[in-house]
């Protein structure tokens, strides 16, 4: 079963309240998304740590409901 865009957004915003989250369905199939997450709590974290935190927020959905996620993260400027 594919993941809905709204479910992906909800999982990220629940873990990172106040984050600016932009989701794009890359293939129109609910399996391949791009996510851009801008969050103050990323400040002081390496890019790898930021990505690990987002993947952890997805609670094991990668490889199951969510086949591919093109992830970019940033701190507010």
Buried (B, 14 or more C-beta within 10 A) or exposed (E): EBBEBEBBBEBBBEBBEEBEBEBEBEEEEBBBBBBBBBBEBBEEBEEEEBBEBBBEBBEEBEEEBBBEBEBBBEEEE
